Amino acid sequence: MRKIILMAVVALILSVQNLCGAAEIYDAHFNDNENLIYPVIRTGDAQIEQKINVAIIAEIDRFVTGVYRNAQVNDYEVADLRTNYEIACNEAGNTVILSVLITESNYYNGGAHPATYKHALNFNLATGELMGKNYLMDVGAGIPESYFIDKLTQKLLEKSECEKIPLFDEALPLKELPENFYWDANLHVHFIFQHYEVAPYAWGIIDVDIDR
């Protein structure tokens, strides 16, 4: 098993190197907890590395701190806490984008089910800066936000019809874009709806590719 994992990590590093030049990705564990996995990014530029890695660790810390704070306030016992991640890297014009999609899951004793979330962090690999929703318009060469809202609405409806997802009555029309989005390895833009955001829990976290 260790050999298989090692081969997978090597393949990931080589893949990112091919797309992102010298960037390399390594697994790390938050507070030495083997279930709290996050990526460490190496680019060869200490300042860029610090910006990216500090932002990633801050997200993991926000998640862990929030879970234990909620447990304390509500007298819950944390039974399980874990994270994992996916990486995509590609070029949009002259910008190399590193997208880190972090899955965060926690479970309290006696709960009906775990609570799971996906949070996306997008970085300009040349500067280490986080890329928020405004960058969608920049990468899209000035396309207005209303275009993305209309496209996301269309694709969400198509996904709902295809996968028989019962959207909440108040889910549409969309008033704004979800906070969490990322670019996949094909430069497609994905928006993420968390549990209960637009549909019942049983349909999971809904990931909508608006360029599909």
DOLUMNU-207108 format. One record per residue (C-alpha): x, y, z. Coordinates in steps of 0.2 Angstrom, whole numbers, padded with zeros to 4 digits, always signed. Layout:
<pts>
XYZ/...
</pts>
This chain:
<pts>
+0000+0000+0000/+0014+0012+0004/+0022+0009-0013/+0005+0013-0022/+0003+0029-0012/+0021+0035-0015/+0018+0032-0034/+0002+0042-0033/+0011+0056-0025/+0025+0056-0037/+0013+0056-0052/+0004+0071-0044/+0020+0080-0042/+0025+0077-0060/+0008+0082-0066/+0009+0099-0057/+0027+0101-0063/+0022+0099-0081/+0008+0112-0080/+0015+0124-0067/+0034+0124-0070/+0043+0121-0054/+0028+0119-0042/+0028+0104-0032/+0015+0097-0020/+0018+0088-0004/+0006+0080+0009/+0006+0087+0027/-0004+0084+0043/-0011+0098+0053/-0006+0096+0072/+0001+0079+0067/-0016+0072+0065/-0015+0060+0051/-0033+0063+0046/-0031+0082+0043/-0021+0081+0027/-0017+0097+0017/-0005+0102+0003/+0012+0111+0005/+0017+0120-0011/+0035+0122-0016/+0039+0134-0030/+0057+0139-0027/+0051+0157-0022/+0050+0158-0003/+0038+0173-0003/+0026+0165-0015/+0027+0149-0006/+0023+0158+0011/+0008+0167+0004/+0000+0151-0003/+0005+0140+0011/-0001+0152+0025/-0018+0154+0016/-0020+0135+0015/-0015+0132+0034/-0027+0147+0039/-0041+0138+0030/-0038+0121+0039/-0036+0131+0056/-0052+0140+0053/-0061+0123+0050/-0053+0114+0065/-0056+0129+0077/-0074+0131+0072/-0078+0113+0075/-0071+0113+0092/-0079+0130+0096/-0096+0124+0091/-0093+0108+0101/-0089+0118+0117/-0104+0130+0115/-0116+0116+0112/-0108+0103+0123/-0105+0091+0109/-0091+0078+0108/-0081+0078+0092/-0080+0060+0086/-0072+0063+0069/-0062+0077+0060/-0054+0075+0044/-0048+0084+0028/-0042+0080+0011/-0038+0090-0005/-0038+0090-0024/-0026+0100-0035/-0028+0108-0052/-0016+0119-0062/-0017+0127-0079/-0014+0143-0089/-0027+0156-0093/-0018+0168-0104/-0002+0174-0095/-0009+0168-0078/-0005+0151-0071/-0019+0146-0059/-0017+0134-0045/-0034+0128-0038/-0034+0119-0021/-0051+0111-0017/-0051+0106+0001/-0064+0094+0008/-0068+0096+0026/-0078+0084+0037/-0083+0083+0055/-0095+0072+0065/-0101+0074+0083/-0106+0060+0094/-0125+0056+0092/-0126+0066+0076/-0137+0060+0062/-0123+0061+0049/-0106+0070+0046/-0105+0088+0041/-0095+0089+0025/-0090+0105+0016/-0079+0109+0001/-0068+0125+0001/-0059+0131-0015/-0043+0142-0014/-0037+0149-0031/-0019+0156-0032/-0010+0166-0045/+0006+0155-0045/+0017+0170-0051/+0012+0180-0036/+0005+0169-0023/-0011+0180-0022/-0028+0172-0019/-0040+0174-0034/-0058+0179-0029/-0073+0180-0039/-0067+0196-0047/-0054+0186-0056/-0067+0177-0065/-0071+0193-0075/-0053+0196-0078/-0049+0178-0084/-0065+0179-0094/-0059+0195-0103/-0071+0207-0095/-0087+0195-0095/-0099+0203-0083/-0105+0193-0067/-0122+0192-0074/-0116+0181-0087/-0109+0169-0075/-0125+0169-0064/-0136+0165-0080/-0124+0151-0085/-0123+0144-0068/-0142+0144-0067/-0144+0135-0084/-0131+0122-0079/-0139+0119-0062/-0156+0116-0070/-0148+0104-0082/-0139+0095-0068/-0155+0094-0058/-0165+0087-0073/-0152+0074-0077/-0148+0068-0060/-0166+0070-0053/-0160+0083-0040/-0175+0091-0031/-0170+0109-0029/-0177+0119-0016/-0191+0131-0021/-0181+0146-0016/-0165+0140-0024/-0169+0149-0040/-0167+0162-0047/-0149+0164-0041/-0146+0181-0033/-0127+0179-0033/-0113+0167-0036/-0107+0155-0023/-0092+0160-0014/-0083+0143-0018/-0077+0141-0036/-0062+0133-0044/-0054+0130-0061/-0052+0112-0066/-0037+0105-0076/-0046+0109-0092/-0049+0127-0087/-0068+0124-0084/-0075+0134-0070/-0085+0125-0056/-0096+0132-0043/-0099+0123-0027/-0116+0122-0018/-0114+0115+0000/-0126+0103+0009/-0143+0111+0010/-0139+0126+0000/-0150+0122-0015/-0155+0104-0012/-0158+0091+0003/-0143+0083+0011/-0145+0067+0003/-0140+0074-0014/-0123+0079-0007/-0112+0094-0011/-0117+0099-0028/-0102+0104-0040/-0108+0112-0056/-0096+0114-0071/-0103+0129-0081/-0091+0125-0096/-0097+0107-0099/
</pts>
